[in-house]
Amino acid sequence: IALYVQIHLKWIHNMIEINSPHEIEKHLNTPLTPSDWYEVTQEKINVFAKATGDFQWIHVDVERAKKEMPEGKTIAHGYYMLSLIPLLSSQTAKINNSSRTLNYGSDKVRFINPVKVNSLVRLKRKIIKVNLMENGGYRMINLYELEIKDAKKPAYIAETISLVFP
């Protein structure tokens, strides 16, 4: 538990904090704190397959992958990797004094490089646009890149839209 607390406190200490939704614009096009590394295990891939009904062999058939896949490994579902945005994005920045943040959708998502089982990934984030809405909230466009440790190309690049309210 002590190690968890030390790591957790280190993460909080290094994370960028935005004082309020009114100050989001000050962080435009500036890299935010990268997330922690996240290990993509076969167990996690299998849980995602079960939750979504996507049992394509490239994801879940370890024995077949040993024979037929590059490097003999299964790969994670692209949508599993995309679904990590809420978990990992929460480690990139914190917007204080906001009442709620809503996922409004995605404009662009490109899967560039498959994530092999037992890889480490982390999320990089930039806020690339912010607009004040008529209802007092802010429409924020985030640019995400899911980095794969020791890989030249990211797993994906995605632009998402969030609505942030004071």
Biotite code that builds the C-alpha atoms (Angstrom):
import biotite.structure as struc

atoms = struc.array([
    struc.Atom([0.000, 0.000, 0.000], chain_id="A", res_id=1, res_name="ILE", atom_name="CA", element="C"),
    struc.Atom([2.828, 2.396, 0.814], chain_id="A", res_id=2, res_name="ALA", atom_name="CA", element="C"),
    struc.Atom([4.305, 1.964, -2.674], chain_id="A", res_id=3, res_name="LEU", atom_name="CA", element="C"),
    struc.Atom([0.881, 2.612, -4.239], chain_id="A", res_id=4, res_name="TYR", atom_name="CA", element="C"),
    struc.Atom([0.528, 5.807, -2.193], chain_id="A", res_id=5, res_name="VAL", atom_name="CA", element="C"),
    struc.Atom([4.018, 6.967, -3.191], chain_id="A", res_id=6, res_name="GLN", atom_name="CA", element="C"),
    struc.Atom([3.345, 6.349, -6.880], chain_id="A", res_id=7, res_name="ILE", atom_name="CA", element="C"),
    struc.Atom([-0.126, 7.881, -6.665], chain_id="A", res_id=8, res_name="HIS", atom_name="CA", element="C"),
    struc.Atom([1.164, 10.993, -4.908], chain_id="A", res_id=9, res_name="LEU", atom_name="CA", element="C"),
    struc.Atom([3.988, 11.328, -7.439], chain_id="A", res_id=10, res_name="LYS", atom_name="CA", element="C"),
    struc.Atom([1.428, 11.125, -10.251], chain_id="A", res_id=11, res_name="TRP", atom_name="CA", element="C"),
    struc.Atom([-0.773, 13.787, -8.656], chain_id="A", res_id=12, res_name="ILE", atom_name="CA", element="C"),
    struc.Atom([2.224, 16.012, -7.974], chain_id="A", res_id=13, res_name="HIS", atom_name="CA", element="C"),
    struc.Atom([3.407, 15.958, -11.585], chain_id="A", res_id=14, res_name="ASN", atom_name="CA", element="C"),
    struc.Atom([-0.013, 16.245, -13.223], chain_id="A", res_id=15, res_name="MET", atom_name="CA", element="C"),
    struc.Atom([-0.966, 19.554, -14.817], chain_id="A", res_id=16, res_name="ILE", atom_name="CA", element="C"),
    struc.Atom([-3.792, 21.235, -12.943], chain_id="A", res_id=17, res_name="GLU", atom_name="CA", element="C"),
    struc.Atom([-6.009, 23.748, -14.690], chain_id="A", res_id=18, res_name="ILE", atom_name="CA", element="C"),
    struc.Atom([-7.566, 26.036, -12.083], chain_id="A", res_id=19, res_name="ASN", atom_name="CA", element="C"),
    struc.Atom([-10.984, 26.277, -13.761], chain_id="A", res_id=20, res_name="SER", atom_name="CA", element="C"),
    struc.Atom([-12.703, 25.686, -17.094], chain_id="A", res_id=21, res_name="PRO", atom_name="CA", element="C"),
    struc.Atom([-12.194, 29.409, -17.786], chain_id="A", res_id=22, res_name="HIS", atom_name="CA", element="C"),
    struc.Atom([-8.428, 28.748, -17.952], chain_id="A", res_id=23, res_name="GLU", atom_name="CA", element="C"),
    struc.Atom([-8.436, 25.822, -20.407], chain_id="A", res_id=24, res_name="ILE", atom_name="CA", element="C"),
    struc.Atom([-7.423, 28.134, -23.240], chain_id="A", res_id=25, res_name="GLU", atom_name="CA", element="C"),
    struc.Atom([-4.103, 28.881, -21.486], chain_id="A", res_id=26, res_name="LYS", atom_name="CA", element="C"),
    struc.Atom([-3.115, 25.257, -22.166], chain_id="A", res_id=27, res_name="HIS", atom_name="CA", element="C"),
    struc.Atom([-3.880, 25.135, -25.891], chain_id="A", res_id=28, res_name="LEU", atom_name="CA", element="C"),
    struc.Atom([-1.401, 23.157, -28.010], chain_id="A", res_id=29, res_name="ASN", atom_name="CA", element="C"),
    struc.Atom([0.785, 22.426, -25.002], chain_id="A", res_id=30, res_name="THR", atom_name="CA", element="C"),
    struc.Atom([1.579, 18.788, -24.240], chain_id="A", res_id=31, res_name="PRO", atom_name="CA", element="C"),
    struc.Atom([-0.081, 17.809, -20.988], chain_id="A", res_id=32, res_name="LEU", atom_name="CA", element="C"),
    struc.Atom([1.380, 15.295, -18.548], chain_id="A", res_id=33, res_name="THR", atom_name="CA", element="C"),
    struc.Atom([1.642, 11.855, -20.215], chain_id="A", res_id=34, res_name="PRO", atom_name="CA", element="C"),
    struc.Atom([-0.303, 9.132, -18.449], chain_id="A", res_id=35, res_name="SER", atom_name="CA", element="C"),
    struc.Atom([1.349, 6.320, -16.563], chain_id="A", res_id=36, res_name="ASP", atom_name="CA", element="C"),
    struc.Atom([2.309, 3.236, -18.543], chain_id="A", res_id=37, res_name="TRP", atom_name="CA", element="C"),
    struc.Atom([-0.513, 0.679, -18.804], chain_id="A", res_id=38, res_name="TYR", atom_name="CA", element="C"),
    struc.Atom([0.171, -3.005, -19.476], chain_id="A", res_id=39, res_name="GLU", atom_name="CA", element="C"),
    struc.Atom([-2.018, -4.704, -22.066], chain_id="A", res_id=40, res_name="VAL", atom_name="CA", element="C"),
    struc.Atom([-2.300, -8.319, -20.899], chain_id="A", res_id=41, res_name="THR", atom_name="CA", element="C"),
    struc.Atom([-4.048, -11.260, -22.515], chain_id="A", res_id=42, res_name="GLN", atom_name="CA", element="C"),
    struc.Atom([-6.441, -11.385, -19.576], chain_id="A", res_id=43, res_name="GLU", atom_name="CA", element="C"),
    struc.Atom([-7.499, -7.767, -20.179], chain_id="A", res_id=44, res_name="LYS", atom_name="CA", element="C"),
    struc.Atom([-7.900, -8.443, -23.914], chain_id="A", res_id=45, res_name="ILE", atom_name="CA", element="C"),
    struc.Atom([-10.078, -11.473, -23.134], chain_id="A", res_id=46, res_name="ASN", atom_name="CA", element="C"),
    struc.Atom([-12.266, -9.455, -20.741], chain_id="A", res_id=47, res_name="VAL", atom_name="CA", element="C"),
    struc.Atom([-12.792, -6.831, -23.449], chain_id="A", res_id=48, res_name="PHE", atom_name="CA", element="C"),
    struc.Atom([-13.640, -9.548, -25.986], chain_id="A", res_id=49, res_name="ALA", atom_name="CA", element="C"),
    struc.Atom([-16.215, -11.002, -23.608], chain_id="A", res_id=50, res_name="LYS", atom_name="CA", element="C"),
    struc.Atom([-17.737, -7.583, -22.894], chain_id="A", res_id=51, res_name="ALA", atom_name="CA", element="C"),
    struc.Atom([-18.074, -6.707, -26.590], chain_id="A", res_id=52, res_name="THR", atom_name="CA", element="C"),
    struc.Atom([-18.567, -10.112, -28.215], chain_id="A", res_id=53, res_name="GLY", atom_name="CA", element="C"),
    struc.Atom([-15.532, -9.551, -30.450], chain_id="A", res_id=54, res_name="ASP", atom_name="CA", element="C"),
    struc.Atom([-13.752, -12.898, -30.314], chain_id="A", res_id=55, res_name="PHE", atom_name="CA", element="C"),
    struc.Atom([-11.760, -12.544, -33.550], chain_id="A", res_id=56, res_name="GLN", atom_name="CA", element="C"),
    struc.Atom([-8.882, -14.992, -33.262], chain_id="A", res_id=57, res_name="TRP", atom_name="CA", element="C"),
    struc.Atom([-6.170, -12.320, -33.693], chain_id="A", res_id=58, res_name="ILE", atom_name="CA", element="C"),
    struc.Atom([-7.173, -11.070, -30.251], chain_id="A", res_id=59, res_name="HIS", atom_name="CA", element="C"),
    struc.Atom([-7.964, -14.203, -28.244], chain_id="A", res_id=60, res_name="VAL", atom_name="CA", element="C"),
    struc.Atom([-6.424, -17.328, -29.839], chain_id="A", res_id=61, res_name="ASP", atom_name="CA", element="C"),
    struc.Atom([-2.931, -17.404, -28.358], chain_id="A", res_id=62, res_name="VAL", atom_name="CA", element="C"),
    struc.Atom([-1.941, -20.715, -29.988], chain_id="A", res_id=63, res_name="GLU", atom_name="CA", element="C"),
    struc.Atom([-3.024, -19.688, -33.478], chain_id="A", res_id=64, res_name="ARG", atom_name="CA", element="C"),
    struc.Atom([-1.342, -16.313, -33.049], chain_id="A", res_id=65, res_name="ALA", atom_name="CA", element="C"),
    struc.Atom([1.950, -18.075, -32.238], chain_id="A", res_id=66, res_name="LYS", atom_name="CA", element="C"),
    struc.Atom([1.806, -19.624, -35.717], chain_id="A", res_id=67, res_name="LYS", atom_name="CA", element="C"),
    struc.Atom([0.143, -16.959, -37.841], chain_id="A", res_id=68, res_name="GLU", atom_name="CA", element="C"),
    struc.Atom([0.690, -13.493, -36.347], chain_id="A", res_id=69, res_name="MET", atom_name="CA", element="C"),
    struc.Atom([3.776, -11.286, -36.665], chain_id="A", res_id=70, res_name="PRO", atom_name="CA", element="C"),
    struc.Atom([6.019, -11.967, -33.670], chain_id="A", res_id=71, res_name="GLU", atom_name="CA", element="C"),
    struc.Atom([3.620, -14.789, -32.733], chain_id="A", res_id=72, res_name="GLY", atom_name="CA", element="C"),
    struc.Atom([1.481, -12.595, -30.467], chain_id="A", res_id=73, res_name="LYS", atom_name="CA", element="C"),
    struc.Atom([-2.167, -11.655, -30.216], chain_id="A", res_id=74, res_name="THR", atom_name="CA", element="C"),
    struc.Atom([-3.073, -7.994, -30.596], chain_id="A", res_id=75, res_name="ILE", atom_name="CA", element="C"),
    struc.Atom([-5.459, -5.843, -28.590], chain_id="A", res_id=76, res_name="ALA", atom_name="CA", element="C"),
    struc.Atom([-8.733, -4.637, -30.065], chain_id="A", res_id=77, res_name="HIS", atom_name="CA", element="C"),
    struc.Atom([-8.462, -1.103, -31.440], chain_id="A", res_id=78, res_name="GLY", atom_name="CA", element="C"),
    struc.Atom([-11.625, -0.152, -29.585], chain_id="A", res_id=79, res_name="TYR", atom_name="CA", element="C"),
    struc.Atom([-10.196, -1.549, -26.354], chain_id="A", res_id=80, res_name="TYR", atom_name="CA", element="C"),
    struc.Atom([-7.235, 0.777, -26.731], chain_id="A", res_id=81, res_name="MET", atom_name="CA", element="C"),
    struc.Atom([-9.595, 3.661, -27.524], chain_id="A", res_id=82, res_name="LEU", atom_name="CA", element="C"),
    struc.Atom([-11.686, 2.824, -24.449], chain_id="A", res_id=83, res_name="SER", atom_name="CA", element="C"),
    struc.Atom([-8.628, 3.549, -22.291], chain_id="A", res_id=84, res_name="LEU", atom_name="CA", element="C"),
    struc.Atom([-9.016, 7.294, -22.963], chain_id="A", res_id=85, res_name="ILE", atom_name="CA", element="C"),
    struc.Atom([-11.085, 8.006, -19.807], chain_id="A", res_id=86, res_name="PRO", atom_name="CA", element="C"),
    struc.Atom([-8.717, 6.060, -17.536], chain_id="A", res_id=87, res_name="LEU", atom_name="CA", element="C"),
    struc.Atom([-5.482, 7.381, -18.965], chain_id="A", res_id=88, res_name="LEU", atom_name="CA", element="C"),
    struc.Atom([-6.703, 10.896, -19.803], chain_id="A", res_id=89, res_name="SER", atom_name="CA", element="C"),
    struc.Atom([-7.587, 11.458, -16.158], chain_id="A", res_id=90, res_name="SER", atom_name="CA", element="C"),
    struc.Atom([-3.839, 11.212, -15.492], chain_id="A", res_id=91, res_name="GLN", atom_name="CA", element="C"),
    struc.Atom([-2.879, 13.900, -18.034], chain_id="A", res_id=92, res_name="THR", atom_name="CA", element="C"),
    struc.Atom([-4.562, 16.944, -16.478], chain_id="A", res_id=93, res_name="ALA", atom_name="CA", element="C"),
    struc.Atom([-7.125, 17.901, -13.895], chain_id="A", res_id=94, res_name="LYS", atom_name="CA", element="C"),
    struc.Atom([-9.609, 20.716, -14.416], chain_id="A", res_id=95, res_name="ILE", atom_name="CA", element="C"),
    struc.Atom([-10.522, 22.113, -11.018], chain_id="A", res_id=96, res_name="ASN", atom_name="CA", element="C"),
    struc.Atom([-13.744, 23.952, -10.190], chain_id="A", res_id=97, res_name="ASN", atom_name="CA", element="C"),
    struc.Atom([-15.777, 22.195, -12.867], chain_id="A", res_id=98, res_name="SER", atom_name="CA", element="C"),
    struc.Atom([-19.181, 20.685, -12.142], chain_id="A", res_id=99, res_name="SER", atom_name="CA", element="C"),
    struc.Atom([-19.033, 18.021, -14.837], chain_id="A", res_id=100, res_name="ARG", atom_name="CA", element="C"),
    struc.Atom([-17.329, 16.900, -18.034], chain_id="A", res_id=101, res_name="THR", atom_name="CA", element="C"),
    struc.Atom([-19.242, 15.100, -20.778], chain_id="A", res_id=102, res_name="LEU", atom_name="CA", element="C"),
    struc.Atom([-17.943, 13.030, -23.678], chain_id="A", res_id=103, res_name="ASN", atom_name="CA", element="C"),
    struc.Atom([-19.404, 14.624, -26.812], chain_id="A", res_id=104, res_name="TYR", atom_name="CA", element="C"),
    struc.Atom([-17.794, 12.258, -29.325], chain_id="A", res_id=105, res_name="GLY", atom_name="CA", element="C"),
    struc.Atom([-14.893, 11.919, -31.699], chain_id="A", res_id=106, res_name="SER", atom_name="CA", element="C"),
    struc.Atom([-14.080, 13.719, -34.922], chain_id="A", res_id=107, res_name="ASP", atom_name="CA", element="C"),
    struc.Atom([-11.135, 11.614, -36.091], chain_id="A", res_id=108, res_name="LYS", atom_name="CA", element="C"),
    struc.Atom([-9.733, 8.269, -35.034], chain_id="A", res_id=109, res_name="VAL", atom_name="CA", element="C"),
    struc.Atom([-6.928, 6.512, -36.895], chain_id="A", res_id=110, res_name="ARG", atom_name="CA", element="C"),
    struc.Atom([-5.526, 3.148, -35.804], chain_id="A", res_id=111, res_name="PHE", atom_name="CA", element="C"),
    struc.Atom([-1.904, 3.228, -36.943], chain_id="A", res_id=112, res_name="ILE", atom_name="CA", element="C"),
    struc.Atom([-0.037, 0.430, -35.181], chain_id="A", res_id=113, res_name="ASN", atom_name="CA", element="C"),
    struc.Atom([-1.402, -2.724, -33.524], chain_id="A", res_id=114, res_name="PRO", atom_name="CA", element="C"),
    struc.Atom([-0.782, -3.178, -29.808], chain_id="A", res_id=115, res_name="VAL", atom_name="CA", element="C"),
    struc.Atom([0.725, -6.602, -29.156], chain_id="A", res_id=116, res_name="LYS", atom_name="CA", element="C"),
    struc.Atom([-0.094, -8.500, -25.991], chain_id="A", res_id=117, res_name="VAL", atom_name="CA", element="C"),
    struc.Atom([2.085, -7.559, -22.991], chain_id="A", res_id=118, res_name="ASN", atom_name="CA", element="C"),
    struc.Atom([2.931, -4.160, -24.489], chain_id="A", res_id=119, res_name="SER", atom_name="CA", element="C"),
    struc.Atom([3.046, -1.026, -22.390], chain_id="A", res_id=120, res_name="LEU", atom_name="CA", element="C"),
    struc.Atom([1.048, 1.955, -23.640], chain_id="A", res_id=121, res_name="VAL", atom_name="CA", element="C"),
    struc.Atom([0.536, 5.492, -22.409], chain_id="A", res_id=122, res_name="ARG", atom_name="CA", element="C"),
    struc.Atom([-1.587, 8.407, -23.497], chain_id="A", res_id=123, res_name="LEU", atom_name="CA", element="C"),
    struc.Atom([-0.251, 11.736, -24.674], chain_id="A", res_id=124, res_name="LYS", atom_name="CA", element="C"),
    struc.Atom([-2.689, 14.636, -24.865], chain_id="A", res_id=125, res_name="ARG", atom_name="CA", element="C"),
    struc.Atom([-2.968, 18.185, -26.172], chain_id="A", res_id=126, res_name="LYS", atom_name="CA", element="C"),
    struc.Atom([-5.980, 20.451, -26.008], chain_id="A", res_id=127, res_name="ILE", atom_name="CA", element="C"),
    struc.Atom([-6.126, 21.829, -29.540], chain_id="A", res_id=128, res_name="ILE", atom_name="CA", element="C"),
    struc.Atom([-9.281, 23.953, -29.450], chain_id="A", res_id=129, res_name="LYS", atom_name="CA", element="C"),
    struc.Atom([-11.695, 25.375, -26.911], chain_id="A", res_id=130, res_name="VAL", atom_name="CA", element="C"),
    struc.Atom([-14.868, 27.396, -27.437], chain_id="A", res_id=131, res_name="ASN", atom_name="CA", element="C"),
    struc.Atom([-17.240, 29.000, -24.964], chain_id="A", res_id=132, res_name="LEU", atom_name="CA", element="C"),
    struc.Atom([-20.776, 27.674, -25.536], chain_id="A", res_id=133, res_name="MET", atom_name="CA", element="C"),
    struc.Atom([-23.990, 29.660, -25.127], chain_id="A", res_id=134, res_name="GLU", atom_name="CA", element="C"),
    struc.Atom([-24.888, 27.681, -21.979], chain_id="A", res_id=135, res_name="ASN", atom_name="CA", element="C"),
    struc.Atom([-21.646, 28.725, -20.235], chain_id="A", res_id=136, res_name="GLY", atom_name="CA", element="C"),
    struc.Atom([-19.822, 25.455, -20.812], chain_id="A", res_id=137, res_name="GLY", atom_name="CA", element="C"),
    struc.Atom([-16.691, 24.911, -22.862], chain_id="A", res_id=138, res_name="TYR", atom_name="CA", element="C"),
    struc.Atom([-16.389, 22.713, -25.938], chain_id="A", res_id=139, res_name="ARG", atom_name="CA", element="C"),
    struc.Atom([-12.867, 21.289, -25.834], chain_id="A", res_id=140, res_name="MET", atom_name="CA", element="C"),
    struc.Atom([-11.157, 19.309, -28.592], chain_id="A", res_id=141, res_name="ILE", atom_name="CA", element="C"),
    struc.Atom([-8.423, 16.968, -27.382], chain_id="A", res_id=142, res_name="ASN", atom_name="CA", element="C"),
    struc.Atom([-5.734, 15.389, -29.544], chain_id="A", res_id=143, res_name="LEU", atom_name="CA", element="C"),
    struc.Atom([-4.713, 12.013, -28.146], chain_id="A", res_id=144, res_name="TYR", atom_name="CA", element="C"),
    struc.Atom([-1.859, 9.765, -29.148], chain_id="A", res_id=145, res_name="GLU", atom_name="CA", element="C"),
    struc.Atom([-1.517, 6.312, -27.609], chain_id="A", res_id=146, res_name="LEU", atom_name="CA", element="C"),
    struc.Atom([2.207, 5.614, -27.446], chain_id="A", res_id=147, res_name="GLU", atom_name="CA", element="C"),
    struc.Atom([3.498, 2.033, -27.447], chain_id="A", res_id=148, res_name="ILE", atom_name="CA", element="C"),
    struc.Atom([6.709, 1.676, -25.465], chain_id="A", res_id=149, res_name="LYS", atom_name="CA", element="C"),
    struc.Atom([9.701, 1.067, -27.756], chain_id="A", res_id=150, res_name="ASP", atom_name="CA", element="C"),
    struc.Atom([7.623, 1.475, -30.939], chain_id="A", res_id=151, res_name="ALA", atom_name="CA", element="C"),
    struc.Atom([8.252, 4.124, -33.581], chain_id="A", res_id=152, res_name="LYS", atom_name="CA", element="C"),
    struc.Atom([4.566, 4.644, -34.388], chain_id="A", res_id=153, res_name="LYS", atom_name="CA", element="C"),
    struc.Atom([1.686, 5.201, -31.959], chain_id="A", res_id=154, res_name="PRO", atom_name="CA", element="C"),
    struc.Atom([-1.237, 2.795, -31.661], chain_id="A", res_id=155, res_name="ALA", atom_name="CA", element="C"),
    struc.Atom([-3.646, 5.549, -32.660], chain_id="A", res_id=156, res_name="TYR", atom_name="CA", element="C"),
    struc.Atom([-4.257, 9.223, -33.012], chain_id="A", res_id=157, res_name="ILE", atom_name="CA", element="C"),
    struc.Atom([-7.708, 10.474, -32.020], chain_id="A", res_id=158, res_name="ALA", atom_name="CA", element="C"),
    struc.Atom([-9.484, 13.794, -31.722], chain_id="A", res_id=159, res_name="GLU", atom_name="CA", element="C"),
    struc.Atom([-12.248, 13.796, -29.140], chain_id="A", res_id=160, res_name="THR", atom_name="CA", element="C"),
    struc.Atom([-14.701, 16.426, -28.028], chain_id="A", res_id=161, res_name="ILE", atom_name="CA", element="C"),
    struc.Atom([-15.468, 17.091, -24.361], chain_id="A", res_id=162, res_name="SER", atom_name="CA", element="C"),
    struc.Atom([-17.943, 19.499, -22.826], chain_id="A", res_id=163, res_name="LEU", atom_name="CA", element="C"),
    struc.Atom([-16.683, 21.029, -19.580], chain_id="A", res_id=164, res_name="VAL", atom_name="CA", element="C"),
    struc.Atom([-18.954, 23.021, -17.279], chain_id="A", res_id=165, res_name="PHE", atom_name="CA", element="C"),
    struc.Atom([-17.981, 25.438, -14.489], chain_id="A", res_id=166, res_name="PRO", atom_name="CA", element="C"),
])
